Amino acid sequence: MQSGFGDPGIQGICPDGWHIPTIGEWADLISLAGGEEIAGGALKEAGTTHWNSPNTGASNSTGFTGLPGGYRWPNGDYFSLGKNGAWWTSNGIGYYNGPVDERMVRYDGVAVNSDEIHFDIGCSVRCLKSATVQATVNTTSISNVYAYTAECGSIVTNDGGIAVTARGVCWSTFPNPAIAGSHTNDGTGIGPFTSAITGLVPSTHYYVRAYATNSAGTAYGEEHDFSTYTTIPTVNTLPIRWITGSSAISGGDIINSGTANVTSRVFAGVLLLILQLPMTIQVTDLVPELLKVIRPGLIFQQLIF
């Protein structure tokens, strides 16, 4: 039971996705039930389990199952229990704390009466399911694109009047990605959010769009696209051999070309200066992977060429 109010179609004490019926919505129901003169019988629960006798003409043919909740005074006392069923509309007429429209049926009649009840008197409420509206979400930007990851900014601008229970982005190598495929889950409600896109494949073109879900369904934002970066090749330096006083031979072994064709192969060498020193010098700290051991009698000066 709720005291009156003046905004048409508001939620009031109804759960999410439901609202207090307007005068127009009550008029539709009454018309379907046969009109004001007889609709009360079609709206009332049949029998006298809750209604006072004789509960005239009660058939409940509409399935409304109206009950005689009566009224509640501002001091908390109830009256007309068992005699009257009274339900608020959401339409106020007049000033603040002024009268509000209600619809009432009686135990001894079949008509539906339209009355004005003061704002602070309690009447019953019959909630009406609201028309379902999907949320509005925008895909705003793609950033920080790398070989395996990227980020996407989005914003839910309108929840459609129903709580947004999930939001994020979805992506695919084909247009129109959906939450049935790869997607993130980045919270609930309206407002901006940033999604981390992971598990991507290098050198691949992707399509991405934001989504927002409420009880009306899942809405999608604009589609954006991007391509992940390539990865660099993997190469091993081969051992140096055939070392002479003025030359040496080495090379490389390309283990993996990365995610693109290798366009250039260059060997970075060192110039060895001959010094007569009867010792073996380890140079791995100075020239990693290029030279392992210089033979006895040689020392070197590192020069990249």
C-alpha positions as CSV (number, residue, x, y, z in Angstrom):
1,M,0.0,0.0,0.0
2,Q,1.3,3.5,-0.9
3,S,0.3,7.1,-0.3
4,G,-0.4,9.1,-3.4
5,F,1.9,10.8,-5.9
6,G,1.5,13.0,-9.0
7,D,3.9,11.9,-11.7
8,P,2.2,9.7,-14.4
9,G,3.6,6.3,-14.9
10,I,6.2,6.4,-12.2
11,Q,7.8,3.4,-10.6
12,G,6.8,4.2,-7.0
13,I,7.1,1.1,-4.8
14,C,7.0,-1.2,-7.8
15,P,10.0,-3.3,-8.7
16,D,12.4,-2.4,-11.6
17,G,10.7,-2.7,-14.9
18,W,7.2,-2.0,-13.5
19,H,5.2,1.1,-12.8
20,I,2.0,2.5,-11.2
21,P,-0.7,2.6,-14.0
22,T,-1.8,5.9,-15.4
23,I,-5.5,7.0,-15.7
24,G,-5.2,6.0,-19.4
25,E,-3.9,2.5,-18.6
26,W,-6.7,2.0,-16.1
27,A,-9.2,3.2,-18.7
28,D,-8.0,0.6,-21.1
29,L,-8.4,-2.2,-18.5
30,I,-11.9,-1.0,-17.6
31,S,-12.9,-0.8,-21.2
32,L,-11.8,-4.4,-21.8
33,A,-13.7,-5.5,-18.8
34,G,-17.0,-4.0,-20.1
35,G,-17.0,-0.4,-19.1
36,E,-17.3,1.4,-15.7
37,E,-20.8,0.3,-15.0
38,I,-20.0,-3.4,-14.9
39,A,-16.2,-3.8,-14.9
40,G,-16.0,-4.1,-11.1
41,G,-17.4,-7.6,-11.2
42,A,-14.9,-8.8,-13.7
43,L,-12.0,-7.3,-11.6
44,K,-13.0,-8.6,-8.2
45,E,-11.8,-11.9,-6.7
46,A,-14.8,-14.3,-6.7
47,G,-16.3,-15.5,-3.4
48,T,-16.2,-14.2,0.1
49,T,-12.9,-15.5,1.4
50,H,-11.6,-11.9,1.5
51,W,-14.6,-9.8,0.3
52,N,-17.6,-9.2,2.6
53,S,-20.8,-10.8,1.5
54,P,-22.5,-10.6,-0.9
55,N,-19.5,-9.6,-3.1
56,T,-22.0,-8.7,-5.8
57,G,-21.3,-9.9,-9.4
58,A,-17.7,-11.0,-8.7
59,S,-16.5,-13.3,-11.5
60,N,-12.8,-12.3,-11.8
61,S,-13.2,-13.0,-15.5
62,T,-10.2,-10.7,-16.3
63,G,-7.9,-12.6,-13.9
64,F,-7.2,-9.3,-12.1
65,T,-8.2,-10.9,-8.7
66,G,-8.9,-7.5,-7.0
67,L,-8.8,-7.7,-3.2
68,P,-10.6,-5.5,-0.7
69,G,-7.6,-3.8,0.9
70,G,-9.6,-0.7,1.9
71,Y,-7.7,2.5,2.9
72,R,-5.1,3.5,5.4
73,W,-5.4,6.8,7.4
74,P,-2.3,8.9,7.9
75,N,-2.2,7.8,11.6
76,G,-1.8,4.1,10.5
77,D,-5.4,2.9,11.0
78,Y,-7.1,1.0,8.3
79,F,-10.8,1.3,7.2
80,S,-13.1,-0.4,4.7
81,L,-11.2,-3.6,4.8
82,G,-13.3,-6.3,3.2
83,K,-15.6,-3.7,1.7
84,N,-13.7,-1.7,-0.8
85,G,-10.8,-2.3,-3.2
86,A,-9.0,0.9,-4.0
87,W,-6.0,1.3,-6.3
88,W,-3.9,4.4,-7.1
89,T,-3.4,5.8,-10.5
90,S,-0.2,7.7,-11.0
91,N,-2.0,10.9,-12.0
92,G,-2.2,13.7,-9.4
93,I,-4.6,16.5,-10.0
94,G,-4.0,19.8,-8.1
95,Y,-1.3,21.0,-5.7
96,Y,1.4,19.4,-3.6
97,N,-0.3,17.1,-1.0
98,G,-3.5,17.5,-3.0
99,P,-5.9,14.9,-4.3
100,V,-4.8,12.0,-6.5
101,D,-7.0,9.8,-8.8
102,E,-7.9,6.3,-7.6
103,R,-10.1,3.5,-8.9
104,M,-12.4,1.7,-6.5
105,V,-14.8,-1.2,-6.5
106,R,-17.2,-2.2,-3.7
107,Y,-18.4,-5.5,-2.1
108,D,-22.0,-4.6,-2.9
109,G,-21.7,-3.5,-6.5
110,V,-20.2,-4.1,-9.9
111,A,-19.2,-0.6,-11.0
112,V,-15.7,0.9,-11.0
113,N,-15.7,4.3,-9.3
114,S,-13.3,7.1,-10.0
115,D,-12.5,9.2,-7.0
116,E,-10.0,11.8,-5.8
117,I,-8.2,10.8,-2.6
118,H,-6.0,13.0,-0.5
119,F,-2.3,12.5,-1.1
120,D,-1.5,11.2,2.4
121,I,-4.1,8.5,2.5
122,G,-2.9,4.9,1.6
123,C,-4.5,2.9,-1.2
124,S,-3.5,-0.4,-2.8
125,V,-1.1,-0.5,-5.8
126,R,-1.3,-2.8,-8.8
127,C,2.0,-2.6,-10.7
128,L,2.0,-2.8,-14.4
129,K,4.9,-4.1,-16.4
130,S,6.7,-1.4,-18.3
131,A,7.4,-1.5,-21.9
132,T,10.9,-2.9,-22.3
133,V,13.6,-0.6,-23.6
134,Q,17.2,-1.6,-24.2
135,A,20.1,0.5,-22.9
136,T,22.1,2.9,-25.0
137,V,25.9,2.3,-25.2
138,N,28.6,4.0,-27.3
139,T,32.0,2.5,-28.3
140,T,34.3,5.5,-28.0
141,S,37.9,4.6,-28.7
142,I,40.5,1.9,-29.3
143,S,43.9,2.5,-27.7
144,N,47.2,0.8,-26.5
145,V,47.1,-1.7,-29.4
146,Y,49.9,-4.3,-29.2
147,A,50.6,-7.7,-30.6
148,Y,48.4,-9.6,-28.1
149,T,46.4,-6.9,-26.3
150,A,44.4,-3.7,-26.8
151,E,42.1,-1.4,-24.8
152,C,38.7,0.0,-25.7
153,G,36.8,2.9,-24.1
154,S,33.0,2.9,-24.0
155,I,30.1,4.6,-22.2
156,V,26.5,3.6,-21.2
157,T,24.5,6.8,-21.7
158,N,21.0,5.5,-20.9
159,D,19.8,2.3,-19.1
160,G,16.4,2.3,-20.8
161,G,14.7,2.8,-17.4
162,I,15.9,-0.7,-16.3
163,A,19.1,-1.6,-14.4
164,V,22.1,-2.5,-16.6
165,T,23.3,-5.8,-15.3
166,A,26.3,-6.3,-17.6
167,R,28.5,-4.2,-19.8
168,G,31.7,-4.6,-21.7
169,V,33.1,-5.1,-25.2
170,C,33.0,-8.0,-27.6
171,W,35.4,-8.6,-30.5
172,S,35.9,-10.9,-33.4
173,T,37.8,-11.2,-36.7
174,F,34.5,-10.8,-38.4
175,P,32.1,-7.8,-38.4
176,N,29.3,-7.5,-35.8
177,P,30.9,-9.3,-32.8
178,A,28.4,-10.3,-30.1
179,I,28.5,-11.6,-26.5
180,A,28.1,-15.1,-27.8
181,G,31.8,-14.8,-28.7
182,S,34.9,-13.2,-27.0
183,H,33.8,-10.4,-24.6
184,T,34.7,-8.7,-21.4
185,N,32.5,-8.1,-18.4
186,D,33.1,-4.6,-16.9
187,G,30.6,-4.0,-14.3
188,T,27.0,-2.7,-14.3
189,G,25.1,0.6,-14.5
190,I,25.5,3.7,-16.6
191,G,28.7,5.7,-17.2
192,P,32.1,5.3,-18.8
193,F,34.3,2.2,-18.6
194,T,37.5,0.9,-20.1
195,S,37.9,-2.7,-21.3
196,A,41.1,-4.8,-21.5
197,I,41.1,-6.9,-24.7
198,T,43.4,-9.9,-24.3
199,G,44.3,-13.1,-26.1
200,L,44.7,-11.5,-29.5
201,V,46.8,-12.9,-32.4
202,P,49.6,-10.7,-33.8
203,S,49.2,-9.2,-37.3
204,T,45.4,-9.8,-37.2
205,H,42.5,-7.5,-38.0
206,Y,39.7,-7.3,-35.4
207,Y,36.3,-5.8,-35.0
208,V,35.1,-4.6,-31.6
209,R,31.9,-3.0,-30.2
210,A,30.6,-2.2,-26.7
211,Y,27.5,-3.9,-25.3
212,A,25.1,-3.2,-22.4
213,T,22.5,-5.7,-21.1
214,N,19.3,-5.1,-19.2
215,S,16.1,-7.1,-18.8
216,A,15.0,-5.9,-22.2
217,G,18.0,-7.5,-23.9
218,T,21.5,-6.6,-25.1
219,A,22.3,-3.4,-27.0
220,Y,25.5,-2.8,-28.9
221,G,27.5,0.3,-29.7
222,E,29.2,1.4,-32.9
223,E,31.6,-1.0,-34.4
224,H,35.3,-0.1,-34.5
225,D,38.2,-2.0,-36.0
226,F,42.0,-2.3,-35.5
227,S,45.0,-4.5,-36.4
228,T,47.4,-6.0,-33.9
229,Y,51.1,-5.4,-34.2
230,T,53.6,-7.8,-35.7
231,T,56.2,-9.6,-33.5
232,I,60.0,-9.4,-34.2
233,P,62.0,-12.4,-35.6
234,T,64.0,-14.8,-33.4
235,V,67.6,-15.3,-34.5
236,N,70.6,-17.2,-33.1
237,T,74.2,-16.2,-33.8
238,L,76.3,-19.1,-35.1
239,P,79.8,-19.9,-33.6
240,I,82.8,-18.0,-35.1
241,R,85.1,-20.2,-37.2
242,W,88.0,-20.1,-39.6
243,I,89.7,-17.3,-37.6
244,T,92.8,-15.9,-39.3
245,G,95.0,-12.9,-38.6
246,S,92.7,-10.7,-40.7
247,S,89.3,-12.5,-41.0
248,A,86.8,-14.8,-39.4
249,I,83.5,-16.5,-40.5
250,S,80.2,-16.5,-38.6
251,G,76.5,-16.1,-39.4
252,G,73.0,-16.4,-38.0
253,D,70.2,-18.9,-37.8
254,I,66.6,-17.4,-38.1
255,I,64.5,-19.6,-35.8
256,N,61.3,-17.7,-36.3
257,S,60.5,-14.9,-38.7
258,G,57.9,-13.3,-36.4
259,T,54.6,-12.3,-37.9
260,A,55.9,-10.7,-41.0
261,N,58.5,-11.5,-43.7
262,V,62.1,-10.9,-42.9
263,T,63.2,-8.0,-45.1
264,S,66.9,-7.6,-44.0
265,R,69.6,-9.8,-42.5
266,V,72.8,-8.0,-41.2
267,F,75.7,-9.5,-39.2
268,A,77.2,-7.2,-36.6
269,G,80.9,-8.1,-36.1
270,V,83.9,-7.0,-34.2
271,L,87.4,-6.0,-35.3
272,L,90.1,-8.1,-33.6
273,L,93.4,-6.5,-32.9
274,I,96.3,-9.0,-32.7
275,L,98.3,-8.8,-29.5
276,Q,100.8,-11.4,-28.5
277,L,99.4,-12.6,-25.2
278,P,99.7,-16.2,-24.3
279,M,96.2,-16.6,-22.8
280,T,92.6,-17.4,-23.5
281,I,90.2,-14.5,-22.9
282,Q,86.4,-15.0,-22.3
283,V,84.5,-12.1,-23.9
284,T,80.9,-13.2,-23.4
285,D,80.3,-10.2,-21.0
286,L,81.6,-7.8,-23.6
287,V,80.1,-9.2,-26.8
288,P,77.2,-11.6,-25.9
289,E,76.5,-14.4,-28.4
290,L,79.0,-13.0,-31.0
291,L,82.2,-14.6,-29.7
292,K,82.4,-17.4,-27.2
293,V,86.2,-17.8,-26.8
294,I,89.1,-16.0,-28.5
295,R,91.9,-18.3,-29.2
296,P,95.2,-17.9,-27.3
297,G,97.4,-15.0,-28.4
298,L,94.5,-12.7,-29.3
299,I,92.7,-9.9,-27.6
300,F,90.0,-7.8,-29.1
301,Q,88.6,-4.3,-29.3
302,Q,84.8,-4.1,-29.9
303,L,83.8,-2.2,-33.0
304,I,80.3,-2.6,-34.5
305,F,80.3,-2.4,-38.3
